[in-house]
Amino acid sequence: MIQNLLDGASVAISGLIITFSSLGLFAVVIYLLGIVFPFKEEKVAPEEGEEESVSPVSQASVASDDLPVVIAAAIAFHRQKAQSNLGSSLEVGKSGWWSAKRYHSQQRLGNRMTRSGK
């Protein structure tokens, strides 16, 4: 009995030693590769005549009388995206399996309720 316990403990300890020594060896190899091949960030200078790329939205000018319309459209879009359809998607289900399981669970629930007299 004790011999089996000692054998199991020795196997577990040797497995842990092998695992962590290989992990340490891997970390040392990664560190040495980092020294041998250091990271160098490439600097890309814009060519002559080129400007920095700027978003067309930031360059667009909005007329002052269009601003309330734009704000109202943005608020309506945000409200539409904020509404959750989680309940309806749970009711519909994702596949035939889901629908079949839902049908059977409702049948079982109905049978339980009729058996209990409710």
Biopython code that builds the backbone (N, CA, C, O; Angstrom):
import numpy as np
from Bio.PDB.StructureBuilder import StructureBuilder

atoms = [
    (1, "MET", "N", (0.827, -1.199, 0.000)),
    (1, "MET", "CA", (0.000, 0.000, 0.000)),
    (1, "MET", "C", (0.872, 1.264, 0.000)),
    (1, "MET", "O", (0.683, 2.166, -0.816)),
    (2, "ILE", "N", (1.813, 1.305, 0.920)),
    (2, "ILE", "CA", (2.695, 2.472, 1.004)),
    (2, "ILE", "C", (3.590, 2.549, -0.230)),
    (2, "ILE", "O", (3.873, 3.636, -0.732)),
    (3, "GLN", "N", (4.033, 1.387, -0.713)),
    (3, "GLN", "CA", (4.895, 1.365, -1.889)),
    (3, "GLN", "C", (4.173, 1.928, -3.107)),
    (3, "GLN", "O", (4.788, 2.638, -3.903)),
    (4, "ASN", "N", (2.887, 1.631, -3.275)),
    (4, "ASN", "CA", (2.110, 2.182, -4.390)),
    (4, "ASN", "C", (2.003, 3.695, -4.273)),
    (4, "ASN", "O", (2.095, 4.408, -5.272)),
    (5, "LEU", "N", (1.808, 4.181, -3.054)),
    (5, "LEU", "CA", (1.717, 5.628, -2.820)),
    (5, "LEU", "C", (3.037, 6.313, -3.136)),
    (5, "LEU", "O", (3.055, 7.379, -3.751)),
    (6, "LEU", "N", (4.154, 5.698, -2.713)),
    (6, "LEU", "CA", (5.474, 6.271, -2.989)),
    (6, "LEU", "C", (5.789, 6.237, -4.484)),
    (6, "LEU", "O", (6.381, 7.176, -5.015)),
    (7, "ASP", "N", (5.399, 5.167, -5.156)),
    (7, "ASP", "CA", (5.608, 5.088, -6.605)),
    (7, "ASP", "C", (4.809, 6.174, -7.334)),
    (7, "ASP", "O", (5.329, 6.829, -8.238)),
    (8, "GLY", "N", (3.573, 6.359, -6.948)),
    (8, "GLY", "CA", (2.747, 7.406, -7.561)),
    (8, "GLY", "C", (3.296, 8.789, -7.314)),
    (8, "GLY", "O", (3.305, 9.628, -8.215)),
    (9, "ALA", "N", (3.757, 9.036, -6.092)),
    (9, "ALA", "CA", (4.327, 10.351, -5.766)),
    (9, "ALA", "C", (5.608, 10.594, -6.544)),
    (9, "ALA", "O", (5.845, 11.707, -7.013)),
    (10, "SER", "N", (6.441, 9.563, -6.688)),
    (10, "SER", "CA", (7.698, 9.748, -7.433)),
    (10, "SER", "C", (7.419, 10.009, -8.919)),
    (10, "SER", "O", (8.108, 10.813, -9.548)),
    (11, "VAL", "N", (6.429, 9.342, -9.467)),
    (11, "VAL", "CA", (6.075, 9.579, -10.872)),
    (11, "VAL", "C", (5.522, 10.995, -11.042)),
    (11, "VAL", "O", (5.852, 11.676, -12.013)),
    (12, "ALA", "N", (4.687, 11.438, -10.108)),
    (12, "ALA", "CA", (4.114, 12.777, -10.200)),
    (12, "ALA", "C", (5.194, 13.840, -10.056)),
    (12, "ALA", "O", (5.199, 14.822, -10.798)),
    (13, "ILE", "N", (6.096, 13.658, -9.119)),
    (13, "ILE", "CA", (7.163, 14.642, -8.907)),
    (13, "ILE", "C", (8.108, 14.672, -10.097)),
    (13, "ILE", "O", (8.514, 15.747, -10.539)),
    (14, "SER", "N", (8.465, 13.499, -10.621)),
    (14, "SER", "CA", (9.346, 13.495, -11.792)),
    (14, "SER", "C", (8.655, 14.134, -12.995)),
    (14, "SER", "O", (9.311, 14.806, -13.791)),
    (15, "GLY", "N", (7.353, 13.938, -13.142)),
    (15, "GLY", "CA", (6.617, 14.586, -14.235)),
    (15, "GLY", "C", (6.609, 16.102, -14.092)),
    (15, "GLY", "O", (6.767, 16.829, -15.072)),
    (16, "LEU", "N", (6.423, 16.573, -12.854)),
    (16, "LEU", "CA", (6.457, 18.022, -12.624)),
    (16, "LEU", "C", (7.842, 18.588, -12.898)),
    (16, "LEU", "O", (7.971, 19.666, -13.478)),
    (17, "ILE", "N", (8.878, 17.865, -12.483)),
    (17, "ILE", "CA", (10.248, 18.347, -12.724)),
    (17, "ILE", "C", (10.528, 18.413, -14.221)),
    (17, "ILE", "O", (11.096, 19.395, -14.699)),
    (18, "ILE", "N", (10.142, 17.392, -14.958)),
    (18, "ILE", "CA", (10.363, 17.395, -16.410)),
    (18, "ILE", "C", (9.579, 18.524, -17.073)),
    (18, "ILE", "O", (10.102, 19.211, -17.949)),
    (19, "THR", "N", (8.326, 18.718, -16.659)),
    (19, "THR", "CA", (7.493, 19.760, -17.261)),
    (19, "THR", "C", (8.072, 21.143, -17.032)),
    (19, "THR", "O", (8.201, 21.924, -17.974)),
    (20, "PHE", "N", (8.421, 21.457, -15.791)),
    (20, "PHE", "CA", (8.908, 22.802, -15.491)),
    (20, "PHE", "C", (10.337, 23.029, -15.984)),
    (20, "PHE", "O", (10.705, 24.162, -16.294)),
    (21, "SER", "N", (11.145, 21.974, -16.062)),
    (21, "SER", "CA", (12.479, 22.158, -16.636)),
    (21, "SER", "C", (12.391, 22.430, -18.133)),
    (21, "SER", "O", (13.150, 23.244, -18.659)),
    (22, "SER", "N", (11.471, 21.756, -18.827)),
    (22, "SER", "CA", (11.310, 22.043, -20.261)),
    (22, "SER", "C", (10.725, 23.440, -20.470)),
    (22, "SER", "O", (11.075, 24.118, -21.435)),
    (23, "LEU", "N", (9.844, 23.869, -19.578)),
    (23, "LEU", "CA", (9.315, 25.236, -19.662)),
    (23, "LEU", "C", (10.426, 26.253, -19.445)),
    (23, "LEU", "O", (10.498, 27.258, -20.151)),
    (24, "GLY", "N", (11.291, 25.995, -18.468)),
    (24, "GLY", "CA", (12.427, 26.889, -18.227)),
    (24, "GLY", "C", (13.375, 26.928, -19.406)),
    (24, "GLY", "O", (13.870, 27.993, -19.776)),
    (25, "LEU", "N", (13.631, 25.771, -19.999)),
    (25, "LEU", "CA", (14.499, 25.702, -21.177)),
    (25, "LEU", "C", (13.889, 26.493, -22.333)),
    (25, "LEU", "O", (14.596, 27.205, -23.047)),
    (26, "PHE", "N", (12.589, 26.365, -22.511)),
    (26, "PHE", "CA", (11.905, 27.114, -23.565)),
    (26, "PHE", "C", (12.013, 28.622, -23.321)),
    (26, "PHE", "O", (12.229, 29.383, -24.264)),
    (27, "ALA", "N", (11.864, 29.061, -22.069)),
    (27, "ALA", "CA", (11.985, 30.485, -21.738)),
    (27, "ALA", "C", (13.398, 30.990, -22.007)),
    (27, "ALA", "O", (13.575, 32.103, -22.503)),
    (28, "VAL", "N", (14.402, 30.182, -21.685)),
    (28, "VAL", "CA", (15.789, 30.574, -21.949)),
    (28, "VAL", "C", (16.038, 30.697, -23.449)),
    (28, "VAL", "O", (16.709, 31.631, -23.888)),
    (29, "VAL", "N", (15.510, 29.772, -24.234)),
    (29, "VAL", "CA", (15.670, 29.830, -25.690)),
    (29, "VAL", "C", (15.002, 31.090, -26.247)),
    (29, "VAL", "O", (15.570, 31.761, -27.109)),
    (30, "ILE", "N", (13.811, 31.411, -25.766)),
    (30, "ILE", "CA", (13.124, 32.629, -26.224)),
    (30, "ILE", "C", (13.931, 33.869, -25.861)),
    (30, "ILE", "O", (14.054, 34.786, -26.673)),
    (31, "TYR", "N", (14.480, 33.904, -24.654)),
    (31, "TYR", "CA", (15.290, 35.049, -24.212)),
    (31, "TYR", "C", (16.532, 35.198, -25.091)),
    (31, "TYR", "O", (16.869, 36.303, -25.515)),
    (32, "LEU", "N", (17.213, 34.077, -25.362)),
    (32, "LEU", "CA", (18.406, 34.131, -26.199)),
    (32, "LEU", "C", (18.063, 34.555, -27.624)),
    (32, "LEU", "O", (18.815, 35.311, -28.238)),
    (33, "LEU", "N", (16.942, 34.081, -28.157)),
    (33, "LEU", "CA", (16.533, 34.523, -29.492)),
    (33, "LEU", "C", (16.223, 36.018, -29.510)),
    (33, "LEU", "O", (16.471, 36.693, -30.509)),
    (34, "GLY", "N", (15.681, 36.535, -28.404)),
    (34, "GLY", "CA", (15.429, 37.972, -28.312)),
    (34, "GLY", "C", (16.716, 38.782, -28.315)),
    (34, "GLY", "O", (16.753, 39.895, -28.840)),
    (35, "ILE", "N", (17.770, 38.225, -27.730)),
    (35, "ILE", "CA", (19.069, 38.911, -27.739)),
    (35, "ILE", "C", (19.693, 38.841, -29.131)),
    (35, "ILE", "O", (20.227, 39.834, -29.626)),
    (36, "VAL", "N", (19.626, 37.678, -29.753)),
    (36, "VAL", "CA", (20.247, 37.497, -31.069)),
    (36, "VAL", "C", (19.503, 38.292, -32.144)),
    (36, "VAL", "O", (20.131, 38.885, -33.020)),
    (37, "PHE", "N", (18.184, 38.306, -32.084)),
    (37, "PHE", "CA", (17.379, 39.011, -33.085)),
    (37, "PHE", "C", (16.532, 40.085, -32.401)),
    (37, "PHE", "O", (15.344, 39.869, -32.162)),
    (38, "PRO", "N", (17.124, 41.239, -32.082)),
    (38, "PRO", "CA", (16.344, 42.282, -31.392)),
    (38, "PRO", "C", (15.291, 42.892, -32.318)),
    (38, "PRO", "O", (15.454, 42.928, -33.538)),
    (39, "PHE", "N", (14.223, 43.364, -31.711)),
    (39, "PHE", "CA", (13.137, 43.969, -32.469)),
    (39, "PHE", "C", (13.534, 45.373, -32.880)),
    (39, "PHE", "O", (13.946, 46.183, -32.051)),
    (40, "LYS", "N", (13.407, 45.649, -34.146)),
    (40, "LYS", "CA", (13.706, 46.994, -34.664)),
    (40, "LYS", "C", (12.466, 47.505, -35.365)),
    (40, "LYS", "O", (11.988, 46.904, -36.328)),
    (41, "GLU", "N", (11.955, 48.608, -34.881)),
    (41, "GLU", "CA", (10.760, 49.179, -35.486)),
    (41, "GLU", "C", (11.160, 49.948, -36.739)),
    (41, "GLU", "O", (12.084, 50.762, -36.716)),
    (42, "GLU", "N", (10.463, 49.683, -37.815)),
    (42, "GLU", "CA", (10.761, 50.361, -39.066)),
    (42, "GLU", "C", (10.126, 51.743, -39.055)),
    (42, "GLU", "O", (8.946, 51.903, -38.740)),
    (43, "LYS", "N", (10.923, 52.724, -39.400)),
    (43, "LYS", "CA", (10.413, 54.088, -39.472)),
    (43, "LYS", "C", (10.113, 54.400, -40.934)),
    (43, "LYS", "O", (10.990, 54.339, -41.797)),
    (44, "VAL", "N", (8.864, 54.731, -41.185)),
    (44, "VAL", "CA", (8.438, 55.040, -42.543)),
    (44, "VAL", "C", (8.236, 56.546, -42.620)),
    (44, "VAL", "O", (7.347, 57.101, -41.974)),
    (45, "ALA", "N", (9.049, 57.176, -43.395)),
    (45, "ALA", "CA", (8.939, 58.619, -43.566)),
    (45, "ALA", "C", (8.029, 58.889, -44.759)),
    (45, "ALA", "O", (8.147, 58.227, -45.790)),
    (46, "PRO", "N", (7.114, 59.865, -44.627)),
    (46, "PRO", "CA", (6.253, 60.177, -45.773)),
    (46, "PRO", "C", (7.083, 60.765, -46.912)),
    (46, "PRO", "O", (7.990, 61.571, -46.705)),
    (47, "GLU", "N", (6.739, 60.334, -48.106)),
    (47, "GLU", "CA", (7.473, 60.835, -49.267)),
    (47, "GLU", "C", (7.140, 62.296, -49.505)),
    (47, "GLU", "O", (6.157, 62.830, -48.992)),
    (48, "GLU", "N", (7.973, 62.905, -50.281)),
    (48, "GLU", "CA", (7.791, 64.326, -50.563)),
    (48, "GLU", "C", (6.509, 64.538, -51.354)),
    (48, "GLU", "O", (6.275, 63.855, -52.351)),
    (49, "GLY", "N", (5.700, 65.456, -50.929)),
    (49, "GLY", "CA", (4.450, 65.749, -51.607)),
    (49, "GLY", "C", (3.267, 65.011, -51.003)),
    (49, "GLY", "O", (2.120, 65.329, -51.316)),
    (50, "GLU", "N", (3.523, 64.029, -50.144)),
    (50, "GLU", "CA", (2.435, 63.300, -49.501)),
    (50, "GLU", "C", (2.096, 63.939, -48.172)),
    (50, "GLU", "O", (2.970, 64.423, -47.454)),
    (51, "GLU", "N", (0.827, 63.932, -47.861)),
    (51, "GLU", "CA", (0.382, 64.419, -46.567)),
    (51, "GLU", "C", (0.000, 63.225, -45.709)),
    (51, "GLU", "O", (-0.166, 62.113, -46.210)),
    (52, "GLU", "N", (-0.140, 63.468, -44.398)),
    (52, "GLU", "CA", (-0.596, 62.393, -43.530)),
    (52, "GLU", "C", (-2.029, 62.045, -43.900)),
    (52, "GLU", "O", (-2.823, 62.918, -44.250)),
    (53, "SER", "N", (-2.348, 60.769, -43.818)),
    (53, "SER", "CA", (-3.701, 60.364, -44.165)),
    (53, "SER", "C", (-4.666, 60.810, -43.074)),
    (53, "SER", "O", (-4.463, 60.527, -41.893)),
    (54, "VAL", "N", (-5.706, 61.504, -43.480)),
    (54, "VAL", "CA", (-6.707, 62.011, -42.556)),
    (54, "VAL", "C", (-8.057, 61.466, -43.015)),
    (54, "VAL", "O", (-8.332, 61.365, -44.211)),
    (55, "SER", "N", (-8.875, 61.127, -42.057)),
    (55, "SER", "CA", (-10.181, 60.569, -42.366)),
    (55, "SER", "C", (-11.020, 61.584, -43.137)),
    (55, "SER", "O", (-10.992, 62.772, -42.815)),
    (56, "PRO", "N", (-11.766, 61.142, -44.148)),
    (56, "PRO", "CA", (-12.620, 62.066, -44.897)),
    (56, "PRO", "C", (-13.701, 62.678, -44.017)),
    (56, "PRO", "O", (-14.180, 63.779, -44.287)),
    (57, "VAL", "N", (-14.079, 61.968, -42.973)),
    (57, "VAL", "CA", (-15.114, 62.496, -42.092)),
    (57, "VAL", "C", (-14.602, 63.723, -41.363)),
    (57, "VAL", "O", (-15.341, 64.690, -41.178)),
    (58, "SER", "N", (-13.333, 63.692, -40.945)),
    (58, "SER", "CA", (-12.798, 64.844, -40.228)),
    (58, "SER", "C", (-12.574, 66.027, -41.161)),
    (58, "SER", "O", (-12.564, 67.175, -40.717)),
    (59, "GLN", "N", (-12.396, 65.753, -42.455)),
    (59, "GLN", "CA", (-12.196, 66.839, -43.407)),
    (59, "GLN", "C", (-13.526, 67.432, -43.878)),
    (59, "GLN", "O", (-13.576, 68.581, -44.317)),
    (60, "ALA", "N", (-14.586, 66.656, -43.785)),
    (60, "ALA", "CA", (-15.878, 67.125, -44.291)),
    (60, "ALA", "C", (-16.395, 68.254, -43.412)),
    (60, "ALA", "O", (-16.284, 68.220, -42.186)),
    (61, "SER", "N", (-16.949, 69.231, -44.060)),
    (61, "SER", "CA", (-17.529, 70.327, -43.296)),
    (61, "SER", "C", (-19.045, 70.166, -43.314)),
    (61, "SER", "O", (-19.648, 69.936, -44.362)),
    (62, "VAL", "N", (-19.639, 70.289, -42.153)),
    (62, "VAL", "CA", (-21.080, 70.156, -42.031)),
    (62, "VAL", "C", (-21.655, 71.558, -41.878)),
    (62, "VAL", "O", (-21.212, 72.341, -41.038)),
    (63, "ALA", "N", (-22.631, 71.852, -42.691)),
    (63, "ALA", "CA", (-23.266, 73.163, -42.599)),
    (63, "ALA", "C", (-23.942, 73.290, -41.235)),
    (63, "ALA", "O", (-24.411, 72.300, -40.674)),
    (64, "SER", "N", (-23.989, 74.488, -40.717)),
    (64, "SER", "CA", (-24.524, 74.705, -39.373)),
    (64, "SER", "C", (-26.018, 74.364, -39.294)),
    (64, "SER", "O", (-26.488, 73.965, -38.228)),
    (65, "ASP", "N", (-26.775, 74.509, -40.386)),
    (65, "ASP", "CA", (-28.196, 74.176, -40.341)),
    (65, "ASP", "C", (-28.430, 72.664, -40.462)),
    (65, "ASP", "O", (-29.519, 72.192, -40.137)),
    (66, "ASP", "N", (-27.435, 71.894, -40.922)),
    (66, "ASP", "CA", (-27.548, 70.438, -40.999)),
    (66, "ASP", "C", (-27.164, 69.752, -39.689)),
    (66, "ASP", "O", (-27.440, 68.566, -39.513)),
    (67, "LEU", "N", (-26.541, 70.471, -38.783)),
    (67, "LEU", "CA", (-26.038, 69.870, -37.559)),
    (67, "LEU", "C", (-27.136, 69.238, -36.709)),
    (67, "LEU", "O", (-26.926, 68.117, -36.246)),
    (68, "PRO", "N", (-28.285, 69.858, -36.466)),
    (68, "PRO", "CA", (-29.328, 69.192, -35.678)),
    (68, "PRO", "C", (-29.852, 67.912, -36.334)),
    (68, "PRO", "O", (-30.194, 66.957, -35.638)),
    (69, "VAL", "N", (-29.915, 67.889, -37.652)),
    (69, "VAL", "CA", (-30.373, 66.700, -38.363)),
    (69, "VAL", "C", (-29.364, 65.560, -38.177)),
    (69, "VAL", "O", (-29.744, 64.410, -37.955)),
    (70, "VAL", "N", (-28.100, 65.892, -38.269)),
    (70, "VAL", "CA", (-27.052, 64.890, -38.094)),
    (70, "VAL", "C", (-27.079, 64.338, -36.676)),
    (70, "VAL", "O", (-26.955, 63.128, -36.483)),
    (71, "ILE", "N", (-27.239, 65.207, -35.681)),
    (71, "ILE", "CA", (-27.285, 64.775, -34.285)),
    (71, "ILE", "C", (-28.504, 63.884, -34.047)),
    (71, "ILE", "O", (-28.395, 62.857, -33.377)),
    (72, "ALA", "N", (-29.656, 64.264, -34.585)),
    (72, "ALA", "CA", (-30.870, 63.468, -34.417)),
    (72, "ALA", "C", (-30.714, 62.093, -35.064)),
    (72, "ALA", "O", (-31.154, 61.090, -34.502)),
    (73, "ALA", "N", (-30.097, 62.042, -36.231)),
    (73, "ALA", "CA", (-29.879, 60.763, -36.899)),
    (73, "ALA", "C", (-28.924, 59.888, -36.090)),
    (73, "ALA", "O", (-29.130, 58.678, -35.989)),
    (74, "ALA", "N", (-27.887, 60.485, -35.515)),
    (74, "ALA", "CA", (-26.933, 59.724, -34.707)),
    (74, "ALA", "C", (-27.598, 59.171, -33.451)),
    (74, "ALA", "O", (-27.341, 58.029, -33.070)),
    (75, "ILE", "N", (-28.448, 59.964, -32.805)),
    (75, "ILE", "CA", (-29.151, 59.510, -31.604)),
    (75, "ILE", "C", (-30.114, 58.381, -31.945)),
    (75, "ILE", "O", (-30.199, 57.401, -31.206)),
    (76, "ALA", "N", (-30.841, 58.503, -33.053)),
    (76, "ALA", "CA", (-31.773, 57.452, -33.455)),
    (76, "ALA", "C", (-31.027, 56.157, -33.775)),
    (76, "ALA", "O", (-31.480, 55.070, -33.416)),
    (77, "PHE", "N", (-29.890, 56.275, -34.448)),
    (77, "PHE", "CA", (-29.089, 55.098, -34.774)),
    (77, "PHE", "C", (-28.582, 54.425, -33.504)),
    (77, "PHE", "O", (-28.614, 53.200, -33.388)),
    (78, "HIS", "N", (-28.120, 55.223, -32.563)),
    (78, "HIS", "CA", (-27.608, 54.682, -31.303)),
    (78, "HIS", "C", (-28.713, 53.985, -30.510)),
    (78, "HIS", "O", (-28.486, 52.917, -29.942)),
    (79, "ARG", "N", (-29.889, 54.571, -30.467)),
    (79, "ARG", "CA", (-31.004, 53.953, -29.734)),
    (79, "ARG", "C", (-31.426, 52.643, -30.380)),
    (79, "ARG", "O", (-31.774, 51.688, -29.685)),
    (80, "GLN", "N", (-31.396, 52.595, -31.699)),
    (80, "GLN", "CA", (-31.778, 51.371, -32.401)),
    (80, "GLN", "C", (-30.776, 50.263, -32.107)),
    (80, "GLN", "O", (-31.169, 49.115, -31.900)),
    (81, "LYS", "N", (-29.495, 50.589, -32.087)),
    (81, "LYS", "CA", (-28.465, 49.587, -31.822)),
    (81, "LYS", "C", (-28.473, 49.166, -30.356)),
    (81, "LYS", "O", (-28.078, 48.044, -30.040)),
    (82, "ALA", "N", (-28.915, 50.042, -29.458)),
    (82, "ALA", "CA", (-28.879, 49.743, -28.032)),
    (82, "ALA", "C", (-29.992, 48.783, -27.615)),
    (82, "ALA", "O", (-29.884, 48.147, -26.566)),
    (83, "GLN", "N", (-31.053, 48.663, -28.407)),
    (83, "GLN", "CA", (-32.148, 47.779, -28.040)),
    (83, "GLN", "C", (-31.706, 46.329, -28.211)),
    (83, "GLN", "O", (-31.120, 45.955, -29.227)),
    (84, "SER", "N", (-31.994, 45.545, -27.219)),
    (84, "SER", "CA", (-31.581, 44.144, -27.231)),
    (84, "SER", "C", (-32.710, 43.278, -27.778)),
    (84, "SER", "O", (-33.877, 43.461, -27.433)),
    (85, "ASN", "N", (-32.346, 42.350, -28.622)),
    (85, "ASN", "CA", (-33.291, 41.379, -29.145)),
    (85, "ASN", "C", (-33.003, 40.004, -28.565)),
    (85, "ASN", "O", (-33.295, 38.987, -29.195)),
    (86, "LEU", "N", (-32.430, 39.969, -27.367)),
    (86, "LEU", "CA", (-32.028, 38.700, -26.783)),
    (86, "LEU", "C", (-33.225, 37.803, -26.515)),
    (86, "LEU", "O", (-33.165, 36.603, -26.782)),
    (87, "GLY", "N", (-34.306, 38.357, -25.995)),
    (87, "GLY", "CA", (-35.472, 37.545, -25.684)),
    (87, "GLY", "C", (-36.060, 36.884, -26.906)),
    (87, "GLY", "O", (-36.405, 35.703, -26.870)),
    (88, "SER", "N", (-36.179, 37.627, -27.982)),
    (88, "SER", "CA", (-36.766, 37.046, -29.194)),
    (88, "SER", "C", (-35.842, 36.001, -29.806)),
    (88, "SER", "O", (-36.320, 34.997, -30.336)),
    (89, "SER", "N", (-34.527, 36.215, -29.743)),
    (89, "SER", "CA", (-33.620, 35.215, -30.303)),
    (89, "SER", "C", (-33.592, 33.961, -29.453)),
    (89, "SER", "O", (-33.344, 32.874, -29.977)),
    (90, "LEU", "N", (-33.840, 34.078, -28.159)),
    (90, "LEU", "CA", (-33.917, 32.884, -27.328)),
    (90, "LEU", "C", (-35.197, 32.104, -27.607)),
    (90, "LEU", "O", (-35.199, 30.874, -27.551)),
    (91, "GLU", "N", (-36.275, 32.805, -27.903)),
    (91, "GLU", "CA", (-37.530, 32.133, -28.220)),
    (91, "GLU", "C", (-37.434, 31.372, -29.540)),
    (91, "GLU", "O", (-37.949, 30.261, -29.663)),
    (92, "VAL", "N", (-36.775, 31.976, -30.523)),
    (92, "VAL", "CA", (-36.690, 31.364, -31.849)),
    (92, "VAL", "C", (-35.778, 30.147, -31.816)),
    (92, "VAL", "O", (-36.090, 29.126, -32.428)),
    (93, "GLY", "N", (-34.671, 30.239, -31.120)),
    (93, "GLY", "CA", (-33.715, 29.135, -31.077)),
    (93, "GLY", "C", (-32.712, 29.247, -32.197)),
    (93, "GLY", "O", (-32.868, 30.061, -33.108)),
    (94, "LYS", "N", (-31.682, 28.430, -32.129)),
    (94, "LYS", "CA", (-30.598, 28.539, -33.096)),
    (94, "LYS", "C", (-30.607, 27.437, -34.143)),
    (94, "LYS", "O", (-30.052, 27.628, -35.225)),
    (95, "SER", "N", (-31.213, 26.299, -33.862)),
    (95, "SER", "CA", (-31.176, 25.209, -34.826)),
    (95, "SER", "C", (-32.361, 24.286, -34.598)),
    (95, "SER", "O", (-33.160, 24.484, -33.684)),
    (96, "GLY", "N", (-32.454, 23.284, -35.441)),
    (96, "GLY", "CA", (-33.514, 22.305, -35.280)),
    (96, "GLY", "C", (-33.371, 21.520, -33.992)),
    (96, "GLY", "O", (-34.367, 21.154, -33.368)),
    (97, "TRP", "N", (-32.133, 21.260, -33.592)),
    (97, "TRP", "CA", (-31.903, 20.544, -32.344)),
    (97, "TRP", "C", (-32.481, 21.319, -31.178)),
    (97, "TRP", "O", (-33.147, 20.758, -30.308)),
    (98, "TRP", "N", (-32.212, 22.635, -31.174)),
    (98, "TRP", "CA", (-32.693, 23.492, -30.096)),
    (98, "TRP", "C", (-34.222, 23.475, -30.054)),
    (98, "TRP", "O", (-34.817, 23.351, -28.984)),
    (99, "SER", "N", (-34.838, 23.597, -31.198)),
    (99, "SER", "CA", (-36.295, 23.625, -31.251)),
    (99, "SER", "C", (-36.887, 22.295, -30.810)),
    (99, "SER", "O", (-37.891, 22.263, -30.098)),
    (100, "ALA", "N", (-36.262, 21.188, -31.235)),
    (100, "ALA", "CA", (-36.770, 19.876, -30.837)),
    (100, "ALA", "C", (-36.636, 19.680, -29.336)),
    (100, "ALA", "O", (-37.556, 19.175, -28.692)),
    (101, "LYS", "N", (-35.505, 20.073, -28.775)),
    (101, "LYS", "CA", (-35.314, 19.940, -27.328)),
    (101, "LYS", "C", (-36.300, 20.822, -26.576)),
    (101, "LYS", "O", (-36.836, 20.429, -25.540)),
    (102, "ARG", "N", (-36.533, 22.009, -27.106)),
    (102, "ARG", "CA", (-37.473, 22.923, -26.453)),
    (102, "ARG", "C", (-38.886, 22.335, -26.492)),
    (102, "ARG", "O", (-39.625, 22.422, -25.512)),
    (103, "TYR", "N", (-39.253, 21.742, -27.618)),
    (103, "TYR", "CA", (-40.572, 21.133, -27.762)),
    (103, "TYR", "C", (-40.744, 19.990, -26.759)),
    (103, "TYR", "O", (-41.771, 19.887, -26.088)),
    (104, "HIS", "N", (-39.717, 19.129, -26.669)),
    (104, "HIS", "CA", (-39.809, 17.993, -25.752)),
    (104, "HIS", "C", (-39.839, 18.451, -24.301)),
    (104, "HIS", "O", (-40.553, 17.865, -23.487)),
    (105, "SER", "N", (-39.076, 19.491, -23.962)),
    (105, "SER", "CA", (-39.097, 19.961, -22.574)),
    (105, "SER", "C", (-40.454, 20.576, -22.242)),
    (105, "SER", "O", (-40.938, 20.443, -21.118)),
    (106, "GLN", "N", (-41.069, 21.249, -23.214)),
    (106, "GLN", "CA", (-42.400, 21.800, -22.952)),
    (106, "GLN", "C", (-43.422, 20.681, -22.816)),
    (106, "GLN", "O", (-44.353, 20.785, -22.018)),
    (107, "GLN", "N", (-43.255, 19.609, -23.594)),
    (107, "GLN", "CA", (-44.163, 18.462, -23.476)),
    (107, "GLN", "C", (-44.023, 17.813, -22.103)),
    (107, "GLN", "O", (-45.018, 17.463, -21.469)),
    (108, "ARG", "N", (-42.772, 17.653, -21.646)),
    (108, "ARG", "CA", (-42.550, 17.052, -20.333)),
    (108, "ARG", "C", (-43.102, 17.940, -19.231)),
    (108, "ARG", "O", (-43.678, 17.445, -18.262)),
    (109, "LEU", "N", (-42.929, 19.255, -19.374)),
    (109, "LEU", "CA", (-43.448, 20.183, -18.380)),
    (109, "LEU", "C", (-44.971, 20.118, -18.361)),
    (109, "LEU", "O", (-45.583, 20.134, -17.293)),
    (110, "GLY", "N", (-45.579, 20.043, -19.534)),
    (110, "GLY", "CA", (-47.036, 19.929, -19.600)),
    (110, "GLY", "C", (-47.529, 18.642, -18.969)),
    (110, "GLY", "O", (-48.551, 18.633, -18.282)),
    (111, "ASN", "N", (-46.800, 17.544, -19.201)),
    (111, "ASN", "CA", (-47.178, 16.265, -18.607)),
    (111, "ASN", "C", (-47.046, 16.296, -17.090)),
    (111, "ASN", "O", (-47.879, 15.729, -16.383)),
    (112, "ARG", "N", (-46.012, 16.951, -16.591)),
    (112, "ARG", "CA", (-45.844, 17.044, -15.136)),
    (112, "ARG", "C", (-46.952, 17.840, -14.502)),
    (112, "ARG", "O", (-47.447, 17.507, -13.425)),
    (113, "MET", "N", (-47.340, 18.915, -15.195)),
    (113, "MET", "CA", (-48.376, 19.760, -14.621)),
    (113, "MET", "C", (-49.730, 19.051, -14.604)),
    (113, "MET", "O", (-50.534, 19.248, -13.693)),
    (114, "THR", "N", (-49.972, 18.217, -15.633)),
    (114, "THR", "CA", (-51.237, 17.491, -15.645)),
    (114, "THR", "C", (-51.244, 16.363, -14.608)),
    (114, "THR", "O", (-52.290, 16.052, -14.038)),
    (115, "ARG", "N", (-50.092, 15.757, -14.366)),
    (115, "ARG", "CA", (-50.007, 14.705, -13.361)),
    (115, "ARG", "C", (-50.173, 15.254, -11.947)),
    (115, "ARG", "O", (-50.787, 14.625, -11.085)),
    (116, "SER", "N", (-49.607, 16.450, -11.728)),
    (116, "SER", "CA", (-49.694, 17.015, -10.377)),
    (116, "SER", "C", (-51.070, 17.613, -10.107)),
    (116, "SER", "O", (-51.382, 17.957, -8.967)),
    (117, "GLY", "N", (-51.876, 17.738, -11.119)),
    (117, "GLY", "CA", (-53.236, 18.222, -10.932)),
    (117, "GLY", "C", (-53.374, 19.725, -11.001)),
    (117, "GLY", "O", (-54.375, 20.271, -10.539)),
    (118, "LYS", "N", (-52.403, 20.402, -11.560)),
    (118, "LYS", "CA", (-52.455, 21.869, -11.649)),
    (118, "LYS", "C", (-53.015, 22.321, -12.957)),
    (118, "LYS", "O", (-53.129, 23.523, -13.198)),
]
sb = StructureBuilder()
sb.init_structure("model")
sb.init_model(0)
sb.init_chain("A")
sb.init_seg("    ")
for serial, (resi, resn, name, xyz) in enumerate(atoms, 1):
    if name == "N":
        sb.init_residue(resn, " ", resi, " ")
    sb.init_atom(name, np.array(xyz, "f"), 0.0, 1.0, " ", f" {name:<3s}", serial, name[0])
structure = sb.get_structure()
